[in-house]
Amino acid sequence: MSKPLIVVTGKNGQLGWEILQIADSLKESFDFLFTGREDLDLSRPESIAPFFVKIKPDYFVNCAAYTAVDKAEQDNELAYKTNAESVGLIAQNCAKIHAKLITISTDYVFDGNGVSPYTTDTKTRPINYYGYSKWMGEQLALSNCAETVVIRTSWVYSEHGNNFVKTMLRLMNDRPELNVVSDQIGSPTSAADLALTIIKMIESIELGRAHYGIYHYSNAGVISWYDFAIAIAKEGGKNCKIHPIPSSAYPTPAKRPGYSVMDCSKLVRDYGIELSNWEIGLKNCIAKLLSN
Ligand SMILES: NC(=O)c1ccc[n+]([C@@H]2O[C@H](COP(=O)([O-])OP(=O)(O)OC[C@H]3O[C@@H](n4cnc5c(N)ncnc54)[C@H](OP(=O)(O)O)[C@@H]3O)[C@@H](O)[C@H]2O)c1
């Protein structure tokens, strides 16, 4: 009997790469096709339909995105095509062949003015263009394919790719002191944990326990970037003095939400997936980085 085919975009990004790392252990149950921009370029919406002529996935996991948050303020067209228009077309094509779509979104769909964790019903109001393009992608995915799961996640890091953990470790090697913002609050997410969560969701759907719509997923715990930097220094064995600063002292082209914490209980309830603590994900990631 043929196995379900899972197409995963963004194979060179943090999340796509983490799914690639576990794919081999799942080969009894699933076939995988991992794509990079050379196989399917999301900045060219016209390339989506021809891809689906050749490939008929059972699951389409969209980990590719235009993720340069500051550059997106200028690069509106490229961000929109990649994060919104192409995602809508992927959804349309998935619907035609009854493929299930899992597409990743962001805490940046919220304005950051909340004081308690955002549920999937909390009103969205992106405050930068990246957030806007991802928010449009969510709506285009959900409106074009009924069998869509949108997973909003936050503060993603991995041993692979570019992220806060690796940047901090590098800077901590070079500098005796660092300033890190302490008034942006959120929940870090290990891309390795998110990769496993996506697979568990697919396994659940395969067993007939499908739930579609918007879900939130991050590791458990609420911290600031400053707290995160302190933990990275401790776990990485770095002797660097870290000073808390307000966001106003570190201006960026794109505004960041102040409060970014998401309530992930819907995913826990519907899919029976437990959240692991952010400290465990960080420990695992730094252990892998130090062993390389
Ligand atoms: N990183 C975070 O903190 C964070 C937070 C919240 C949500 N998210 C969301 O989580 C998902 C995964 O993020 P990530 O951290 O894995 O991102 P990432 O490391 O920046 O990887 C993004 C991937 O998308 C690919 N890509 C970009 N433009 C493309 C295009 N036009 N066509 C095809 N592929 C393209 C990139 O390809 P190249 O390698 O060739 O550049 C890269 O492999 C994204 O949807 C992102 O918006 C991320």
The ligand as a MOL file (V3000), in Angstrom:
LIG
                    3D

  0  0  0     0  0            999 V3000
M  V30 BEGIN CTAB
M  V30 COUNTS 48 52 0 0 0
M  V30 BEGIN ATOM
M  V30 1 N 11.9540 32.3610 13.0780 0
M  V30 2 C 11.0440 32.8040 13.9270 0
M  V30 3 O 11.3490 33.3320 15.0090 0
M  V30 4 C 9.5740 32.6280 13.6180 0
M  V30 5 C 8.6270 33.1260 14.5340 0
M  V30 6 C 7.2820 32.9590 14.2520 0
M  V30 7 C 6.8890 32.3230 13.0950 0
M  V30 8 N 7.8240 31.8740 12.2230 0 CHG=1
M  V30 9 C 7.3670 31.1950 10.9910 0
M  V30 10 O 7.8100 29.8530 11.0650 0
M  V30 11 C 8.0400 29.3510 9.7340 0
M  V30 12 C 9.4180 28.7270 9.6660 0
M  V30 13 O 10.3490 29.7390 9.9620 0
M  V30 14 P 11.9050 29.4710 10.0330 0
M  V30 15 O 12.3890 30.0830 11.2880 0
M  V30 16 O 12.1860 28.0570 9.7240 0 CHG=-1
M  V30 17 O 12.3860 30.4010 8.8240 0
M  V30 18 P 13.7820 30.4730 8.1140 0
M  V30 19 O 14.8140 29.7380 8.8780 0
M  V30 20 O 13.9980 31.9090 7.7800 0
M  V30 21 O 13.5150 29.6590 6.7770 0
M  V30 22 C 12.6390 30.1200 5.8050 0
M  V30 23 C 12.8130 29.2600 4.5930 0
M  V30 24 O 11.9460 29.7810 3.5870 0
M  V30 25 C 12.6470 29.7380 2.3750 0
M  V30 26 N 12.1510 30.7220 1.4350 0
M  V30 27 C 12.1920 32.0710 1.5330 0
M  V30 28 N 11.6820 32.6180 0.4290 0
M  V30 29 C 11.3180 31.5910 -0.3710 0
M  V30 30 C 10.7400 31.5150 -1.6560 0
M  V30 31 N 10.4580 32.6110 -2.3590 0
M  V30 32 N 10.4790 30.2990 -2.1830 0
M  V30 33 C 10.7860 29.1690 -1.4970 0
M  V30 34 N 11.3530 29.1820 -0.3010 0
M  V30 35 C 11.6160 30.3760 0.2590 0
M  V30 36 C 14.0870 30.0460 2.7310 0
M  V30 37 O 14.8960 29.5990 1.6870 0
M  V30 38 P 16.4540 29.9620 1.5910 0
M  V30 39 O 17.1040 29.0530 2.6110 0
M  V30 40 O 16.7980 29.6310 0.2040 0
M  V30 41 O 16.5800 31.3990 1.9350 0
M  V30 42 C 14.2290 29.2630 4.0150 0
M  V30 43 O 14.6220 27.9390 3.7560 0
M  V30 44 C 7.8190 30.5320 8.8050 0
M  V30 45 O 6.4940 30.4920 8.3270 0
M  V30 46 C 7.9610 31.7380 9.7020 0
M  V30 47 O 7.2220 32.8430 9.2190 0
M  V30 48 C 9.1700 31.9950 12.4540 0
M  V30 END ATOM
M  V30 BEGIN BOND
M  V30 1 1 1 2
M  V30 2 2 2 3
M  V30 3 1 2 4
M  V30 4 1 4 5
M  V30 5 2 4 48
M  V30 6 2 5 6
M  V30 7 1 6 7
M  V30 8 2 7 8
M  V30 9 1 8 9
M  V30 10 1 8 48
M  V30 11 1 9 10
M  V30 12 1 9 46
M  V30 13 1 10 11
M  V30 14 1 11 12
M  V30 15 1 11 44
M  V30 16 1 12 13
M  V30 17 1 13 14
M  V30 18 2 14 15
M  V30 19 1 14 16
M  V30 20 1 14 17
M  V30 21 1 17 18
M  V30 22 2 18 19
M  V30 23 1 18 20
M  V30 24 1 18 21
M  V30 25 1 21 22
M  V30 26 1 22 23
M  V30 27 1 23 24
M  V30 28 1 23 42
M  V30 29 1 24 25
M  V30 30 1 25 26
M  V30 31 1 25 36
M  V30 32 1 26 27
M  V30 33 1 26 35
M  V30 34 2 27 28
M  V30 35 1 28 29
M  V30 36 1 29 30
M  V30 37 2 29 35
M  V30 38 1 30 31
M  V30 39 2 30 32
M  V30 40 1 32 33
M  V30 41 2 33 34
M  V30 42 1 34 35
M  V30 43 1 36 37
M  V30 44 1 36 42
M  V30 45 1 37 38
M  V30 46 2 38 39
M  V30 47 1 38 40
M  V30 48 1 38 41
M  V30 49 1 42 43
M  V30 50 1 44 45
M  V30 51 1 44 46
M  V30 52 1 46 47
M  V30 END BOND
M  V30 END CTAB
M  END
